[in-house]
């Protein structure tokens, strides 16, 4: 569905609403590659994918100088673009120079293929002409890459649509037409469009996060120091030699340790005796 809308300044634009699968999901599976042969799929979700894909291709083609409307913006399943003052080719009944226009259409098909793209629906319903017979190409969701398994079939179908249209409507036939073998890859717009679509989503996510000013700062908690286990001072165990009892060195060490222990006990008892004498009250104090 196409609507004419206007900005607050009064400038007019074209608003396209994608509504895939509204009439028939069977045709949708045959004409769109992003359905992925799924059984259940929301038509609004598919329409959003279609709008996002069309805007990405339109932007990439417009930056490369292709005759497409200037993209403005997209949101969900709606795409806003430049309003073209012209008519679809299916409503035109007479041309000033059919041969020149025929050559322009074929050159446009080859130029798209040289950039790695095939329109997929290049017919009189998606081509517009103004009063000076300037071409404007529209409708890009069904575009495929030249590396698609059925790329040659799509390319030949686009060429055949133009040949049949000029033969029936303008009574013009030509034996000159391009083939899929004549194309050469010069600049693949498929990767540019895919990168632009991914970048748009990532930038939107980044801007939405950056616009939120209530995000609390992240504080790092220091982990408590590990608990230190008390050290147990165990007496040294002497190892007896194979011959039997303890050695002389071991006995001397034990005697020295016992002597030092007895001296320490004696000193402790003397200190306790002095303290008890100091604590005895004098008769006058009683």
C-alpha positions in Angstrom: 0.0 0.0 0.0 1.4 3.4 -1.1 0.3 6.7 0.6 1.3 10.3 0.0 2.3 11.9 3.3 3.7 15.3 4.2 6.2 16.6 6.8 5.4 19.4 9.2 7.2 21.7 6.7 4.7 20.7 4.0 7.2 18.5 1.9 5.5 15.5 0.4 6.9 11.9 0.6 5.8 8.5 -0.4 4.9 6.1 2.5 4.9 2.4 1.7 3.4 -0.1 4.1 4.5 -3.7 3.6 1.8 -6.3 4.3 3.2 -9.6 3.3 1.0 -12.7 3.4 -2.2 -10.7 3.8 -3.8 -12.3 0.8 -1.8 -15.5 0.3 1.1 -17.1 2.2 1.6 -19.5 -0.7 2.8 -16.8 -3.0 4.9 -15.3 -0.2 6.9 -18.6 0.1 7.6 -18.6 -3.6 8.6 -14.9 -4.0 10.5 -14.2 -0.7 13.7 -15.9 0.4 13.6 -14.7 4.0 10.6 -16.9 4.9 13.1 -19.8 5.3 10.4 -22.3 4.6 8.9 -22.0 8.0 5.4 -23.2 8.7 4.2 -20.6 11.2 5.3 -17.0 10.8 3.6 -13.7 11.7 2.8 -11.5 8.7 3.8 -8.4 10.6 7.2 -9.9 11.4 7.8 -10.8 7.7 6.6 -7.3 6.7 9.1 -5.7 9.0 11.9 -7.8 7.5 10.7 -6.8 4.0 10.7 -3.1 4.9 14.1 -3.3 6.5 15.6 -5.1 3.4 14.0 -2.7 1.0 15.4 0.3 2.8 18.9 -1.2 3.0 19.0 -1.9 -0.7 17.5 1.4 -1.6 20.1 3.2 0.4 23.0 1.3 -1.1 21.7 1.8 -4.6 21.0 5.5 -4.1 24.6 6.0 -2.8 25.9 4.3 -6.0 24.0 6.6 -8.3 21.2 4.2 -9.4 17.9 5.7 -10.4 15.9 4.9 -7.2 13.9 7.1 -4.9 15.9 8.8 -2.1 15.3 6.8 1.1 14.2 8.8 4.1 13.6 6.4 7.0 11.8 3.2 7.9 10.0 2.0 11.1 8.6 -1.5 11.5 6.8 -2.3 8.3 6.7 1.3 6.9 9.2 2.9 4.6 9.3 6.6 3.8 11.0 7.7 0.6 11.1 10.4 -2.0 7.9 11.1 -3.9 8.5 10.5 -7.6 6.5 12.6 -10.0 5.9 10.0 -12.7 3.8 7.1 -13.9 4.4 3.3 -13.9 5.5 1.9 -17.2 2.3 -0.1 -17.3 0.3 3.1 -17.6 2.4 4.6 -20.5 1.0 3.9 -24.0 3.4 5.8 -26.2 7.2 6.6 -26.1 9.2 9.1 -28.0 12.1 6.8 -28.6 11.4 3.1 -27.7 14.8 1.9 -28.8 16.7 4.3 -26.6 14.5 3.5 -23.6 14.8 -0.3 -24.3 18.6 0.1 -24.2 18.5 2.0 -20.9 16.5 -0.8 -19.3 18.8 -3.5 -20.5 21.9 -1.4 -19.3 20.2 -1.0 -15.9 19.8 -4.8 -15.6 23.4 -5.4 -16.5 24.6 -2.6 -14.2 22.8 -4.2 -11.3 24.3 -7.6 -12.1 27.8 -6.1 -12.3 27.2 -4.9 -8.7 26.2 -8.4 -7.6 22.4 -7.9 -7.6 19.4 -9.1 -9.6 16.2 -7.2 -9.2 14.0 -10.3 -9.4 10.8 -8.4 -10.4 12.0 -6.0 -13.1 8.8 -5.4 -15.0 6.5 -2.6 -16.1 4.9 -2.3 -12.7 8.1 -1.5 -10.8 9.5 1.0 -13.4 8.4 4.6 -13.5 8.8 7.3 -16.1 8.4 11.0 -15.8 7.6 13.5 -18.5 11.2 13.4 -19.9 11.2 9.6 -19.9 13.6 9.4 -17.0 13.6 6.0 -15.4 13.0 5.3 -11.7 13.3 1.8 -10.3 11.2 0.8 -7.3 10.4 -2.3 -5.2 13.5 -4.1 -3.9 12.5 -6.7 -1.2 12.8 -9.6 -3.7 16.4 -8.8 -4.8 18.8 -11.7 -4.9 22.5 -12.0 -5.3 24.3 -13.1 -8.5 25.6 -16.0 -6.5 22.1 -17.3 -5.8 21.5 -20.9 -7.1 18.8 -19.6 -9.4 20.5 -16.3 -10.3 20.6 -17.0 -14.0 16.9 -17.9 -14.0 16.0 -14.6 -12.3 18.2 -12.6 -14.6 16.7 -14.1 -17.7 13.2 -13.5 -16.4 13.9 -9.8 -15.8 15.2 -9.5 -19.4 12.2 -11.4 -20.8 9.8 -9.1 -18.9 11.2 -6.1 -20.6 11.2 -7.7 -24.0 7.6 -8.8 -23.7 6.5 -5.5 -22.4 8.0 -3.5 -25.3 6.7 -6.1 -27.9 3.1 -6.0 -26.6 2.8 -2.4 -25.5 5.0 -0.4 -27.8 5.3 -2.8 -30.8 9.1 -2.8 -30.5 11.3 -5.9 -30.7 15.0 -6.3 -30.6 17.4 -9.2 -31.1 19.9 -7.5 -28.7 19.6 -8.5 -25.1 22.1 -9.4 -22.4 22.7 -12.8 -21.0 23.9 -13.9 -17.5 27.3 -14.8 -18.9 27.9 -11.2 -20.0 27.9 -9.8 -16.4 31.1 -9.1 -14.4 31.4 -8.4 -10.7 32.7 -4.9 -10.1 31.3 -3.9 -6.7 29.0 -6.2 -4.7 26.2 -4.1 -3.2 24.8 -7.2 -1.4 27.4 -7.1 1.3 27.0 -3.3 1.6 23.3 -3.6 2.1 23.6 -6.4 4.6 26.3 -4.5 6.5 24.2 -1.3 6.5 21.2 -3.2 7.9 23.3 -4.8 10.7 24.9 -1.5 11.4 21.6 0.2 11.6 20.3 -2.3 14.2 23.5 -2.1 16.3 23.5 1.7 16.2 19.8 1.8 17.3 20.6 -0.5 20.2 23.7 1.6 21.1 21.7 4.8 21.0 18.9 3.4 23.1 21.4 2.4 25.7 23.3 5.7 25.6 20.1 7.7 26.0 19.2 6.0 29.3 20.7 8.2 32.0 19.5 6.2 35.0 21.9 3.3 34.7 23.6 3.0 38.1 27.4 2.8 38.0 29.0 -0.6 38.4 30.8 -1.0 41.7 33.3 -3.7 42.3 33.3 -5.4 45.6 36.5 -6.4 47.1 36.6 -10.0 48.2 37.5 -10.5 51.9 41.0 -11.8 52.7 41.2 -15.6 53.0 41.0 -16.9 56.6 44.3 -17.9 58.0 44.4 -21.2 59.7 46.1 -21.2 63.2 49.5 -22.8 63.1 49.9 -25.8 65.3 53.5 -26.1 66.7 54.0 -29.8 67.0 57.1 -31.2 68.8 59.7 -32.7 66.6 59.6 -36.5 66.4 63.0 -38.1 66.5 63.6 -41.0 64.2 65.4 -43.9 65.7 68.2 -45.5 63.8 67.8 -49.0 62.6 70.0 -50.4 65.3 67.5 -49.8 68.1 67.1 -46.8 70.6 67.7 -43.2 70.1 71.1 -41.9 69.2 73.3 -39.9 71.5 72.6 -36.7 69.6 68.9 -37.2 69.9 69.2 -37.9 73.7 71.3 -34.8 74.2 68.7 -32.7 72.3 65.9 -34.1 74.5 67.9 -33.4 77.7 68.6 -29.9 76.6 64.9 -29.3 75.8 63.9 -30.8 79.2 66.4 -28.6 81.0 65.2 -25.4 79.3 61.6 -26.4 80.1 62.5 -26.9 83.9 64.3 -23.6 84.0 61.3 -21.9 82.4 59.0 -23.5 85.0 61.2 -22.5 87.9 61.3 -18.9 86.7 57.5 -18.9 86.3 57.0 -20.2 89.9 59.3 -17.5 91.3 57.3 -14.8 89.5 54.1 -16.1 90.8 55.5 -16.2 94.3 56.6 -12.6 94.1 53.2 -11.5 92.8 51.5 -13.3 95.7 53.7 -11.6 98.2 52.9 -8.2 96.7 49.1 -8.9 96.8 49.2 -9.8 100.6 47.6 -6.9 102.5 49.4 -5.1 105.3 47.9 -5.1 108.8 47.4 -1.4 108.7 45.3 -1.6 105.5 43.0 -4.2 107.1 
